[in-house]
Amino acid sequence: MSIHKNTPEISYKSMVFVQKSILLVMVICIGFLYKAQLPLNHKAYHDSLYTALQTQRNDSAKARISFQLAHYWAVKRDQKKAEKYLAAGRSYFRNNRFLLGIYYSTVIEVYLDTDPVKTRSALHKADSLLSAFHTPDAYYTLARSWYSEAINAQKANDEKKALEIIVNKVIPLIKKSGKKDSLAMFYSQVGILLMNSDQMESAEEYFERIISMKNSLPANSNIVLRAYIYSGEAFTYRKKLPQAKARLDEAWKILVKNPGSSDYGDYYKVTGNYYEKAGQYDEAVHYYDKGIEVAKNINDTYLEGDLIRYRLGLLIETKQYEPAKKMLGQVMLNTRYMVDLDNRKEVYEQMARVSYALGQDSEAYRWQIKYSALSDSLHIARSDEDIAEIEAKFKNAEKAKTIAQLQADKKQSELNHKNQKLTNWILGITVMALLTGIFFLTYYYKSARKLAVQKEINHEQHLKEIENQHQLKLVQAMLGAEERERQRIGRDLHDGLGGMLAGIKMNLSQQAQSEYHNLNTVISRLDESVTELRRIARNMMPESLVKIGLETALHDLCELLQNEDTQIEFQAINVDEKISDPAQMHIYRIIQELLSNAVRHAQPSNIMLQCSQNQSRFYITVEDDGTGFDTGMLSESPGIGFSNIRNRVAYMNGTMEITSAENEGTTVNIELDLNQEAG
């Protein structure tokens, strides 16, 4: 959804329907931001998201992937598929405020072009929910949400307000998010707005900013490509043709490496503008034709219509009326283009004008009649002047007879139009009835097949549940025995051996003045032993967990593990104090192992621990900025600590996701079912 008006002089000066073209270009360009938000290979991007959704087990991750697919189909202007994935994403969670904020942000993208009331309401909800979070993801989502206000301002022809929103609201949020590709994308939008206001020199400065950032942007992003194209357009408009050619050549270097890119159409359009400005009309027509072909292949009717207008405008401007008429004839064979009533009226009107310029007055009048039949009463009234002008051409040759015949043709054309409309209604109703019958038959057949398949799946799931229950009982017994043994050893160490060592220390203290000159050294060693004994006992059975509860115990654990080199931040959201004791112990042991591993092996400066609860679902997130590691090592040699974590997660019917790479830190997301322990 970009904000851009194309402004080639020749096309707009030569085309009679200049006002309509300007309005249409404004509608076309709303799709530019969407294009910039997708990678160059759109299909591969969609396939990767779809595969991830099918294989992902974590509900939170599935929700976010669904919202990304909704955004993808909103870009592709497929409202039904966008709504389908929007609803699917919402079904994966209940009261997660962050995911709810992302949901409302996606609502804005899906309904921006069709329901401004809904999108404005969604913006207020997204802003209220996400403003409480100070994370890069929250800043980025808020920026995209606020951009909808810029789009609405541009639709209301208030480009000054649109520019203020982007510069003062959107870009500051994007800078906080740290997403350079998104920052470049919104720089592009500022440049396009400046182009709309004929501030081409200022627009070029923003495109130059994007180009200077190209080495820090993702390789599969088309933001730099589109910056080259827009910059080439701005230079073309200012008649700086060498600079425009240089920009377009850089764009071409990127395009040839991405043969599946949908940006070829815009490249060909701007290149055609360039050659038209340079006076190389044959080259301009060549590129307009290539652009039209690309637009057809990607089913972009807006771009196709834009290129057709440019090509016709060039032919008419250079008074090539015969080629213009031939092209109009080819356009009329394009059923996809001609199905639009406005396009059809324009073609009929242009055929009338080209025929008139060629001196084919009778044919010009016939096309004028066709145009009038498709216009409302206001358009018909305006066309009377054209009819009168054509009628004047016949005043020296059987004027009265010709005018009478033309009027009769006009009435017959109007009658034929009415009959055609009636026939179309009848055919439409018949086709709808047939399609309805086919739909119900197909639905019945698919339902029967689906029921049979579902029965088989249910049977297989029942067998798997029996097997899983057996495995869970074994794990429960193992973990319970392990925990009881930990507690027994902890009590024995603390109450038995600990007490004995303390007594020895007291006795030795009383003998400090005796002949044993090294007695103080022995007492010091015993004191260190008692301290170490208590630390071991605390790890075996944390007192704060038993006496005060999970949240306080985790606070104590974070304070215990952090040091001068590593700071640990702990956030608890809606953690219930009534979680069962076994479940609290499992959660504590999982987090204890994760934090210990991070401190010992990752050498991080900061660790963030977040725990949240949504009814019976408990969520754990541990992020560090340490050295990271190759996650493939976990499947080859997981280690005792990781095996213990995995066993406890499996016992609580949970899922675990680990994201890490060398020198990029580590993120662990765990989702647990508290009902599993309760059961």
C-alpha positions as CSV (number, residue, x, y, z in Angstrom):
1,M,0.0,0.0,0.0
2,S,2.0,2.8,-1.3
3,I,1.2,6.4,-2.0
4,H,2.4,7.2,-5.5
5,K,1.2,9.0,-8.6
6,N,3.0,8.5,-11.8
7,T,3.5,11.7,-13.8
8,P,4.9,11.2,-17.3
9,E,4.1,14.3,-19.3
10,I,3.5,12.9,-22.7
11,S,0.9,10.4,-21.6
12,Y,-1.1,12.8,-19.5
13,K,-0.9,15.6,-22.1
14,S,-2.0,13.3,-24.9
15,M,-4.7,11.3,-23.3
16,V,-8.2,12.8,-23.3
17,F,-9.2,11.0,-20.1
18,V,-6.4,12.7,-18.0
19,Q,-8.5,13.2,-14.9
20,K,-9.6,9.6,-14.8
21,S,-6.0,8.4,-15.3
22,I,-4.8,10.4,-12.3
23,L,-7.4,8.9,-10.1
24,L,-6.7,5.4,-11.3
25,V,-3.0,5.7,-10.7
26,M,-3.7,6.7,-7.1
27,V,-5.6,3.5,-6.7
28,I,-2.9,1.4,-8.4
29,C,-0.1,2.7,-6.3
30,I,-1.8,1.6,-3.0
31,G,-0.2,-1.8,-3.7
32,F,3.4,-0.5,-3.8
33,L,4.0,-0.9,-0.1
34,Y,2.6,-4.4,-0.1
35,K,5.1,-5.3,-2.9
36,A,7.9,-4.0,-0.8
37,Q,6.9,-6.1,2.2
38,L,7.3,-9.4,0.3
39,P,10.6,-11.0,-0.8
40,L,11.5,-11.1,-4.5
41,N,10.4,-14.7,-4.8
42,H,6.8,-14.4,-3.6
43,K,5.9,-18.1,-4.2
44,A,8.9,-19.5,-2.3
45,Y,8.1,-17.2,0.6
46,H,4.5,-18.4,0.7
47,D,5.5,-22.1,0.4
48,S,7.9,-21.8,3.4
49,L,5.2,-20.2,5.6
50,Y,2.7,-22.9,4.6
51,T,5.1,-25.7,5.4
52,A,6.0,-24.1,8.7
53,L,2.3,-23.9,9.6
54,Q,1.8,-27.6,8.9
55,T,4.8,-28.8,10.9
56,Q,4.7,-26.4,13.8
57,R,3.3,-27.7,17.2
58,N,3.5,-24.6,19.3
59,D,0.2,-22.7,19.3
60,S,1.8,-19.2,19.7
61,A,4.1,-19.9,16.7
62,K,1.2,-21.2,14.6
63,A,-0.8,-18.0,15.4
64,R,2.0,-15.8,14.2
65,I,2.6,-17.8,11.0
66,S,-1.2,-17.7,10.2
67,F,-1.1,-13.9,10.6
68,Q,1.9,-13.8,8.2
69,L,-0.1,-15.8,5.6
70,A,-3.1,-13.5,6.1
71,H,-0.8,-10.5,5.3
72,Y,0.6,-12.4,2.2
73,W,-2.9,-12.9,0.8
74,A,-3.9,-9.3,1.6
75,V,-0.9,-8.2,-0.5
76,K,-2.1,-10.5,-3.3
77,R,-5.6,-9.0,-2.9
78,D,-7.3,-12.4,-2.2
79,Q,-9.7,-11.3,0.6
80,K,-11.2,-14.7,1.3
81,K,-7.9,-16.4,1.8
82,A,-6.6,-13.5,3.9
83,E,-9.8,-13.7,6.1
84,K,-9.4,-17.5,6.4
85,Y,-5.8,-17.3,7.9
86,L,-6.8,-14.3,10.0
87,A,-9.5,-16.4,11.7
88,A,-7.2,-19.4,12.0
89,G,-4.5,-17.3,13.8
90,R,-7.1,-16.0,16.3
91,S,-8.2,-19.5,17.1
92,Y,-4.8,-20.5,18.4
93,F,-4.8,-18.4,21.6
94,R,-7.2,-16.7,24.1
95,N,-5.9,-14.0,26.4
96,N,-2.3,-13.4,25.2
97,R,-2.2,-9.6,24.9
98,F,0.8,-9.5,22.6
99,L,-0.7,-12.0,20.1
100,L,-4.0,-10.1,20.3
101,G,-2.2,-6.9,19.4
102,I,-0.7,-8.6,16.3
103,Y,-4.2,-9.9,15.4
104,Y,-5.6,-6.4,15.4
105,S,-2.7,-5.2,13.3
106,T,-3.4,-7.9,10.8
107,V,-7.1,-6.9,10.7
108,I,-5.9,-3.5,9.5
109,E,-4.0,-5.0,6.6
110,V,-6.8,-7.3,5.6
111,Y,-9.6,-4.7,5.6
112,L,-7.7,-1.5,4.8
113,D,-9.1,-1.2,1.3
114,T,-12.7,-2.3,2.1
115,D,-13.7,-1.3,5.6
116,P,-12.1,1.9,7.0
117,V,-14.3,1.9,10.1
118,K,-13.1,-1.5,11.1
119,T,-9.4,-0.7,10.4
120,R,-9.5,2.5,12.5
121,S,-11.1,0.6,15.4
122,A,-8.5,-2.1,15.0
123,L,-5.7,0.5,15.1
124,H,-6.9,1.9,18.5
125,K,-7.0,-1.7,19.9
126,A,-3.6,-2.6,18.5
127,D,-2.0,0.6,19.9
128,S,-3.6,0.0,23.4
129,L,-2.3,-3.6,23.6
130,L,1.1,-3.3,22.0
131,S,2.2,0.0,23.7
132,A,2.7,-1.9,26.9
133,F,5.5,-4.0,25.3
134,H,8.9,-2.5,24.7
135,T,10.3,-5.0,22.3
136,P,11.5,-4.8,18.6
137,D,8.5,-6.9,17.5
138,A,6.0,-4.6,19.2
139,Y,7.6,-1.5,17.8
140,Y,7.6,-3.0,14.3
141,T,3.9,-4.1,14.5
142,L,2.8,-0.7,15.8
143,A,4.6,1.1,13.0
144,R,2.8,-1.0,10.4
145,S,-0.5,-0.4,12.1
146,W,-0.1,3.4,12.2
147,Y,0.9,3.4,8.6
148,S,-2.8,2.6,7.8
149,E,-3.6,6.2,9.0
150,A,-1.2,7.5,6.4
151,I,-2.9,5.4,3.7
152,N,-6.3,6.8,4.8
153,A,-5.0,10.4,4.7
154,Q,-3.6,9.8,1.1
155,K,-7.0,8.4,0.0
156,A,-8.5,11.7,1.3
157,N,-6.0,13.6,-0.8
158,D,-4.3,14.9,2.3
159,E,-0.7,14.0,1.4
160,K,0.7,16.5,3.9
161,K,-0.9,14.6,6.8
162,A,0.2,11.3,5.4
163,L,3.8,12.5,5.3
164,E,3.6,13.8,8.9
165,I,2.3,10.4,10.1
166,I,5.1,8.5,8.4
167,V,7.9,10.9,9.5
168,N,6.7,11.6,13.1
169,K,5.0,8.4,14.1
170,V,6.0,5.4,11.8
171,I,9.7,6.0,11.2
172,P,10.5,6.6,15.0
173,L,8.8,3.3,15.9
174,I,10.7,1.5,13.1
175,K,14.0,2.9,14.3
176,K,13.3,1.6,17.8
177,S,12.6,-1.9,16.3
178,G,16.0,-2.0,14.7
179,K,14.6,-3.4,11.4
180,K,16.7,-1.8,8.7
181,D,14.7,-3.3,5.9
182,S,11.5,-1.8,7.3
183,L,13.2,1.6,7.8
184,A,14.3,1.5,4.1
185,M,10.8,0.6,3.1
186,F,9.3,3.6,4.8
187,Y,12.0,5.9,3.5
188,S,10.7,4.7,0.1
189,Q,7.2,5.8,1.1
190,V,8.4,9.3,2.0
191,G,10.2,9.5,-1.3
192,I,7.1,8.5,-3.2
193,L,5.0,11.1,-1.3
194,L,7.5,13.8,-2.2
195,M,7.3,12.6,-5.8
196,N,3.5,13.1,-5.6
197,S,4.1,16.7,-4.6
198,D,6.6,17.2,-7.5
199,Q,9.4,17.5,-5.0
200,M,11.6,15.2,-7.1
201,E,14.9,16.4,-5.8
202,S,13.9,15.8,-2.1
203,A,12.5,12.4,-3.2
204,E,15.8,11.4,-4.7
205,E,17.5,12.0,-1.4
206,Y,15.4,9.4,0.3
207,F,15.9,6.9,-2.4
208,E,19.6,7.5,-2.1
209,R,19.4,6.7,1.6
210,I,17.9,3.3,0.7
211,I,20.6,2.6,-1.9
212,S,23.3,3.5,0.6
213,M,21.8,0.9,3.0
214,K,21.8,-1.9,0.5
215,N,24.6,-3.9,2.0
216,S,22.8,-4.2,5.3
217,L,19.4,-5.2,3.9
218,P,18.3,-8.9,3.3
219,A,19.4,-10.3,0.0
220,N,15.9,-11.5,-0.9
221,S,14.4,-8.0,-0.3
222,N,13.1,-6.0,-3.2
223,I,13.3,-2.6,-1.4
224,V,16.6,-1.6,-3.0
225,L,15.3,-2.8,-6.4
226,R,12.2,-0.6,-6.1
227,A,14.3,2.4,-4.9
228,Y,16.3,2.2,-8.1
229,I,13.1,2.1,-10.1
230,Y,11.5,5.0,-8.3
231,S,14.7,7.0,-8.4
232,G,14.9,6.3,-12.2
233,E,11.3,7.6,-12.5
234,A,12.2,10.8,-10.6
235,F,15.2,11.5,-12.7
236,T,13.2,10.8,-15.8
237,Y,10.6,13.3,-14.8
238,R,13.3,16.0,-14.2
239,K,14.8,15.1,-17.6
240,K,18.0,14.0,-16.0
241,L,18.2,11.1,-18.5
242,P,21.8,9.9,-17.9
243,Q,21.1,9.5,-14.1
244,A,17.8,7.8,-14.8
245,K,19.5,5.3,-17.2
246,A,22.1,4.6,-14.5
247,R,19.4,3.8,-11.9
248,L,17.5,1.6,-14.3
249,D,20.7,-0.3,-15.2
250,E,21.2,-1.1,-11.5
251,A,17.6,-2.2,-11.2
252,W,18.1,-4.5,-14.2
253,K,21.2,-6.1,-12.5
254,I,19.0,-7.2,-9.6
255,L,16.1,-8.3,-11.8
256,V,18.1,-10.7,-14.0
257,K,19.0,-12.6,-10.9
258,N,15.3,-13.0,-9.9
259,P,13.4,-14.1,-13.0
260,G,10.3,-14.8,-11.0
261,S,10.0,-11.2,-9.6
262,S,6.7,-9.4,-10.2
263,D,8.7,-6.1,-10.2
264,Y,9.5,-6.5,-13.9
265,G,6.3,-4.8,-14.8
266,D,7.1,-1.6,-13.0
267,Y,10.6,-1.7,-14.4
268,Y,9.4,-1.9,-18.0
269,K,6.9,0.9,-17.3
270,V,9.5,3.3,-16.0
271,T,12.0,2.3,-18.7
272,G,9.3,3.0,-21.3
273,N,8.8,6.5,-19.8
274,Y,12.6,7.0,-20.0
275,Y,12.8,6.1,-23.7
276,E,9.7,8.2,-24.4
277,K,11.4,11.3,-22.8
278,A,14.5,10.5,-24.8
279,G,12.5,10.6,-28.0
280,Q,13.2,6.9,-28.8
281,Y,9.6,6.1,-29.4
282,D,10.2,2.6,-30.8
283,E,12.1,1.5,-27.7
284,A,9.4,3.1,-25.5
285,V,6.7,1.0,-27.3
286,H,8.9,-2.1,-27.0
287,Y,9.1,-1.7,-23.2
288,Y,5.5,-0.8,-22.8
289,D,4.6,-4.1,-24.7
290,K,6.9,-6.1,-22.4
291,G,5.3,-4.5,-19.4
292,I,1.8,-5.4,-20.6
293,E,2.9,-9.0,-21.1
294,V,4.2,-9.2,-17.5
295,A,1.1,-7.6,-16.1
296,K,-1.0,-10.2,-17.9
297,N,1.1,-13.1,-16.5
298,I,0.8,-11.8,-12.9
299,N,-2.8,-10.9,-13.3
300,D,-2.2,-7.3,-12.4
301,T,-5.1,-5.5,-14.2
302,Y,-4.2,-2.1,-12.7
303,L,-0.6,-2.2,-14.1
304,E,-1.8,-3.6,-17.4
305,G,-4.3,-0.7,-17.8
306,D,-1.7,1.8,-16.8
307,L,0.7,0.5,-19.5
308,I,-2.0,0.4,-22.2
309,R,-2.7,4.0,-21.5
310,Y,0.9,5.0,-21.8
311,R,1.3,3.1,-25.0
312,L,-1.8,4.6,-26.6
313,G,-0.9,8.0,-25.3
314,L,2.5,7.8,-27.0
315,L,1.0,6.6,-30.3
316,I,-1.6,9.4,-30.3
317,E,1.0,12.1,-29.2
318,T,3.2,11.1,-32.2
319,K,0.1,11.0,-34.4
320,Q,0.5,7.3,-35.2
321,Y,-3.2,6.8,-35.6
322,E,-3.1,3.6,-37.6
323,P,-0.9,1.7,-35.0
324,A,-3.1,3.2,-32.3
325,K,-6.3,1.9,-34.0
326,K,-4.6,-1.5,-34.4
327,M,-3.7,-1.6,-30.7
328,L,-7.2,-0.6,-29.7
329,G,-8.5,-3.6,-31.7
330,Q,-6.1,-5.9,-29.9
331,V,-7.2,-4.5,-26.6
332,M,-10.9,-5.2,-27.4
333,L,-9.9,-8.9,-27.8
334,N,-8.6,-8.8,-24.2
335,T,-11.7,-10.0,-22.3
336,R,-10.1,-9.6,-18.9
337,Y,-9.4,-5.9,-19.7
338,M,-12.7,-5.3,-21.4
339,V,-14.8,-6.8,-18.7
340,D,-14.3,-3.6,-16.7
341,L,-17.0,-1.1,-17.7
342,D,-14.7,1.9,-17.4
343,N,-12.0,0.3,-19.5
344,R,-14.6,-0.6,-22.2
345,K,-15.9,3.0,-22.3
346,E,-12.4,4.4,-22.7
347,V,-11.6,2.0,-25.5
348,Y,-14.8,2.9,-27.4
349,E,-14.1,6.6,-26.9
350,Q,-10.5,6.3,-28.1
351,M,-11.7,4.3,-31.2
352,A,-14.1,7.1,-32.0
353,R,-11.3,9.7,-31.7
354,V,-8.7,7.8,-33.6
355,S,-11.2,7.0,-36.4
356,Y,-12.2,10.7,-36.5
357,A,-8.5,11.7,-36.8
358,L,-8.2,9.2,-39.7
359,G,-11.1,10.8,-41.4
360,Q,-13.3,7.7,-40.9
361,D,-16.3,9.7,-39.8
362,S,-19.0,7.0,-40.1
363,E,-16.9,4.5,-38.1
364,A,-16.1,7.2,-35.6
365,Y,-19.8,7.9,-35.1
366,R,-20.5,4.2,-34.6
367,W,-17.9,3.9,-31.8
368,Q,-19.3,7.1,-30.3
369,I,-22.7,5.4,-30.2
370,K,-21.2,2.4,-28.4
371,Y,-19.5,4.6,-25.9
372,S,-22.8,6.5,-25.2
373,A,-24.7,3.3,-24.7
374,L,-22.4,2.4,-21.8
375,S,-22.5,5.8,-20.2
376,D,-25.0,7.2,-17.8
377,S,-27.3,10.1,-18.6
378,L,-24.7,12.7,-17.6
379,H,-22.1,11.1,-19.9
380,I,-24.6,10.9,-22.7
381,A,-25.4,14.6,-22.4
382,R,-21.7,15.4,-22.6
383,S,-21.2,13.3,-25.6
384,D,-23.9,15.3,-27.5
385,E,-21.3,17.9,-28.4
386,D,-19.1,15.2,-29.9
387,I,-22.0,13.9,-31.9
388,A,-22.8,17.4,-33.1
389,E,-19.3,17.9,-34.2
390,I,-19.3,14.6,-36.2
391,E,-22.8,15.5,-37.7
392,A,-21.3,18.8,-38.9
393,K,-18.9,16.8,-41.1
394,F,-21.9,15.6,-43.2
395,K,-23.6,18.9,-43.8
396,N,-22.2,19.0,-47.4
397,A,-23.3,15.4,-48.4
398,E,-26.8,14.3,-47.8
399,K,-26.8,15.8,-44.3
400,A,-30.4,15.1,-43.4
401,K,-30.4,11.4,-44.5
402,T,-27.1,10.7,-42.7
403,I,-28.2,12.3,-39.5
404,A,-31.5,10.3,-39.5
405,Q,-29.6,7.1,-40.1
406,L,-27.2,7.8,-37.3
407,Q,-30.0,8.6,-34.9
408,A,-31.7,5.3,-35.9
409,D,-28.4,3.5,-35.3
410,K,-28.2,5.1,-31.9
411,K,-31.7,4.0,-30.9
412,Q,-31.0,0.5,-32.2
413,S,-27.8,0.4,-30.2
414,E,-29.6,1.4,-27.0
415,L,-32.3,-1.3,-27.7
416,N,-29.6,-3.9,-28.3
417,H,-27.9,-2.9,-25.1
418,K,-31.1,-3.4,-23.1
419,N,-31.8,-6.7,-24.7
420,Q,-28.2,-7.8,-24.0
421,K,-28.6,-6.9,-20.4
422,L,-31.8,-8.9,-20.1
423,T,-30.1,-11.9,-21.8
424,N,-27.1,-11.6,-19.4
425,W,-29.4,-11.6,-16.4
426,I,-31.2,-14.8,-17.6
427,L,-27.9,-16.5,-18.4
428,G,-26.5,-15.4,-15.0
429,I,-29.4,-16.9,-13.1
430,T,-29.2,-20.1,-15.0
431,V,-25.5,-20.5,-14.4
432,M,-25.9,-19.7,-10.7
433,A,-28.6,-22.4,-10.4
434,L,-26.3,-25.0,-12.1
435,L,-23.3,-24.0,-10.0
436,T,-25.4,-24.2,-6.8
437,G,-26.5,-27.8,-7.7
438,I,-22.9,-28.8,-8.5
439,F,-21.8,-27.2,-5.2
440,F,-24.2,-29.2,-3.1
441,L,-23.3,-32.5,-4.9
442,T,-19.6,-31.8,-4.4
443,Y,-20.1,-30.9,-0.8
444,Y,-22.1,-34.1,-0.1
445,Y,-19.4,-36.2,-1.7
446,K,-16.5,-34.5,0.1
447,S,-18.4,-34.7,3.4
448,A,-18.8,-38.4,3.1
449,R,-15.1,-38.9,2.2
450,K,-14.0,-36.6,5.0
451,L,-16.1,-38.5,7.6
452,A,-14.6,-41.8,6.5
453,V,-11.0,-40.4,6.7
454,Q,-11.8,-38.8,10.1
455,K,-12.9,-42.1,11.6
456,E,-9.7,-43.7,10.5
457,I,-7.7,-40.8,12.0
458,N,-9.6,-41.0,15.2
459,H,-8.8,-44.7,15.6
460,E,-5.1,-44.0,15.0
461,Q,-5.1,-41.2,17.5
462,H,-6.7,-43.4,20.1
463,L,-4.0,-46.0,19.7
464,K,-1.3,-43.2,20.0
465,E,-3.0,-41.8,23.1
466,I,-2.8,-45.2,24.8
467,E,0.9,-45.5,23.9
468,N,1.6,-41.9,25.1
469,Q,-0.3,-42.5,28.4
470,H,1.9,-45.6,29.0
471,Q,5.1,-43.6,28.3
472,L,4.0,-40.7,30.5
473,K,3.4,-43.0,33.4
474,L,6.9,-44.4,33.1
475,V,8.4,-40.8,32.9
476,Q,6.2,-39.8,35.9
477,A,7.5,-42.6,37.9
478,M,11.1,-41.9,37.0
479,L,10.8,-38.1,37.6
480,G,8.9,-38.7,40.9
481,A,11.6,-41.1,42.2
482,E,14.3,-38.7,41.1
483,E,12.7,-35.7,42.9
484,R,12.0,-37.7,46.1
485,E,15.7,-38.9,46.1
486,R,16.8,-35.2,45.6
487,Q,14.6,-34.2,48.6
488,R,15.9,-37.0,50.8
489,I,19.5,-36.3,50.0
490,G,18.9,-32.6,50.6
491,R,17.3,-33.2,54.0
492,D,20.1,-35.6,55.0
493,L,22.8,-33.2,53.9
494,H,21.2,-30.2,55.6
495,D,19.9,-31.9,58.8
496,G,22.4,-34.7,59.3
497,L,25.8,-34.0,57.9
498,G,25.3,-30.2,58.0
499,G,24.5,-30.3,61.7
500,M,27.5,-32.5,62.4
501,L,29.9,-30.2,60.5
502,A,28.4,-27.2,62.4
503,G,29.0,-29.0,65.7
504,I,32.6,-29.8,64.8
505,K,33.1,-26.2,63.9
506,M,31.9,-25.1,67.3
507,N,34.1,-27.6,69.2
508,L,37.1,-26.6,67.2
509,S,36.4,-22.9,67.8
510,Q,36.6,-23.6,71.6
511,Q,40.1,-25.1,71.0
512,A,41.3,-22.1,69.0
513,Q,43.8,-21.1,71.8
514,S,45.2,-24.6,72.2
515,E,48.5,-26.0,71.0
516,Y,47.2,-26.8,67.6
517,H,48.6,-23.8,65.7
518,N,46.8,-24.6,62.4
519,L,43.4,-25.0,64.1
520,N,42.0,-21.7,62.6
521,T,42.8,-23.0,59.1
522,V,40.8,-26.2,59.8
523,I,37.9,-24.1,61.1
524,S,38.0,-22.0,58.0
525,R,37.9,-25.0,55.8
526,L,35.0,-26.5,57.8
527,D,33.1,-23.1,57.4
528,E,33.6,-23.3,53.6
529,S,32.3,-26.9,53.7
530,V,29.2,-25.9,55.6
531,T,28.5,-23.1,53.1
532,E,29.0,-25.4,50.1
533,L,26.8,-28.1,51.8
534,R,24.0,-25.6,52.2
535,R,24.3,-24.5,48.5
536,I,24.0,-28.1,47.4
537,A,21.1,-28.7,49.7
538,R,19.3,-25.6,48.3
539,N,19.8,-26.8,44.7
540,M,18.5,-30.2,45.7
541,M,15.4,-28.8,47.4
542,P,14.9,-25.0,47.2
543,E,13.4,-23.7,50.4
544,S,11.7,-20.7,48.7
545,L,9.8,-23.0,46.3
546,V,8.5,-25.1,49.2
547,K,7.6,-22.2,51.6
548,I,6.7,-19.2,49.4
549,G,5.9,-20.4,45.9
550,L,7.1,-20.6,42.3
551,E,7.4,-16.9,41.4
552,T,9.5,-16.0,44.5
553,A,11.7,-19.1,44.0
554,L,12.4,-18.1,40.4
555,H,13.4,-14.5,41.6
556,D,15.8,-16.1,44.1
557,L,17.2,-18.4,41.4
558,C,17.9,-15.5,39.1
559,E,19.6,-13.5,41.8
560,L,21.7,-16.6,42.8
561,L,22.9,-17.2,39.2
562,Q,23.6,-13.7,38.0
563,N,27.1,-12.2,38.4
564,E,29.1,-9.1,37.5
565,D,29.4,-10.3,33.8
566,T,25.8,-11.6,33.4
567,Q,22.6,-9.8,34.3
568,I,19.3,-11.8,34.5
569,E,15.9,-10.1,34.0
570,F,12.8,-12.0,35.2
571,Q,9.2,-11.1,34.1
572,A,6.2,-13.0,35.5
573,I,2.8,-12.4,33.8
574,N,-0.4,-13.9,35.3
575,V,1.4,-16.7,37.1
576,D,-1.2,-18.5,39.4
577,E,-0.1,-19.2,43.0
578,K,-2.3,-22.4,43.0
579,I,-0.2,-24.4,40.6
580,S,0.3,-27.9,42.0
581,D,3.5,-28.7,43.8
582,P,4.8,-31.3,41.3
583,A,4.1,-28.9,38.4
584,Q,6.0,-26.1,40.2
585,M,8.9,-28.4,40.8
586,H,9.1,-29.4,37.2
587,I,8.9,-25.8,36.0
588,Y,11.6,-24.8,38.5
589,R,13.9,-27.6,37.4
590,I,13.5,-26.8,33.7
591,I,14.3,-23.1,34.2
592,Q,17.1,-23.9,36.6
593,E,18.8,-26.1,33.9
594,L,18.2,-23.5,31.1
595,L,19.7,-20.6,33.1
596,S,22.6,-22.7,34.4
597,N,23.4,-23.8,30.8
598,A,23.2,-20.2,29.5
599,V,25.5,-18.8,32.3
600,R,28.0,-21.6,32.1
601,H,28.3,-22.1,28.3
602,A,27.0,-19.0,26.4
603,Q,29.0,-16.2,28.2
604,P,26.1,-13.8,27.8
605,S,25.9,-10.2,29.0
606,N,22.1,-10.3,29.4
607,I,19.5,-13.1,30.0
608,M,15.8,-12.5,29.8
609,L,13.4,-15.0,31.5
610,Q,9.7,-14.6,30.9
611,C,7.0,-16.8,32.5
612,S,3.3,-16.4,31.7
613,Q,0.1,-18.4,32.2
614,N,-3.1,-18.6,30.2
615,Q,-5.5,-20.8,32.2
616,S,-4.0,-24.4,32.0
617,R,-1.2,-23.4,29.5
618,F,2.2,-22.2,31.0
619,Y,4.7,-20.4,28.8
620,I,8.5,-20.1,29.4
621,T,10.8,-17.9,27.3
622,V,14.6,-17.7,27.9
623,E,16.6,-15.4,25.7
624,D,20.4,-14.6,25.9
625,D,22.8,-12.6,23.8
626,G,25.6,-15.1,24.2
627,T,27.8,-17.0,21.8
628,G,24.9,-19.3,20.6
629,F,25.5,-22.8,19.2
630,D,24.6,-25.2,16.4
631,T,21.2,-26.7,17.4
632,G,21.9,-29.8,15.4
633,M,24.3,-30.9,18.1
634,L,21.3,-31.5,20.4
635,S,20.1,-34.4,18.3
636,E,23.6,-36.0,18.1
637,S,24.7,-35.6,21.7
638,P,22.0,-33.9,23.8
639,G,23.7,-34.2,27.2
640,I,22.2,-35.1,30.6
641,G,20.9,-31.6,31.3
642,F,19.0,-31.2,28.0
643,S,17.7,-34.8,28.3
644,N,16.2,-33.9,31.7
645,I,14.6,-30.8,30.3
646,R,13.1,-32.7,27.4
647,N,11.8,-35.5,29.7
648,R,10.1,-33.0,31.9
649,V,8.6,-31.1,29.0
650,A,7.3,-34.4,27.5
651,Y,5.9,-35.4,30.8
652,M,3.8,-32.2,31.0
653,N,2.6,-32.8,27.4
654,G,4.5,-29.7,26.3
655,T,6.5,-28.4,23.3
656,M,10.0,-26.9,23.1
657,E,11.4,-24.7,20.4
658,I,15.1,-23.7,20.3
659,T,16.4,-21.0,18.0
660,S,20.2,-20.3,18.0
661,A,23.1,-19.6,15.7
662,E,26.8,-19.0,16.5
663,N,27.5,-15.4,17.8
664,E,23.7,-14.6,17.5
665,G,22.4,-15.7,20.9
666,T,19.8,-18.3,21.9
667,T,16.1,-18.3,22.4
668,V,14.1,-21.1,24.0
669,N,10.3,-21.2,23.9
670,I,8.5,-23.8,26.0
671,E,4.7,-24.4,26.3
672,L,3.5,-26.7,29.1
673,D,0.0,-28.2,29.9
674,L,-0.6,-27.8,33.7
675,N,-3.6,-30.2,33.4
676,Q,-1.2,-33.0,32.6
677,E,0.4,-32.8,36.0
678,A,-2.9,-32.3,37.7
679,G,-4.2,-35.4,36.0
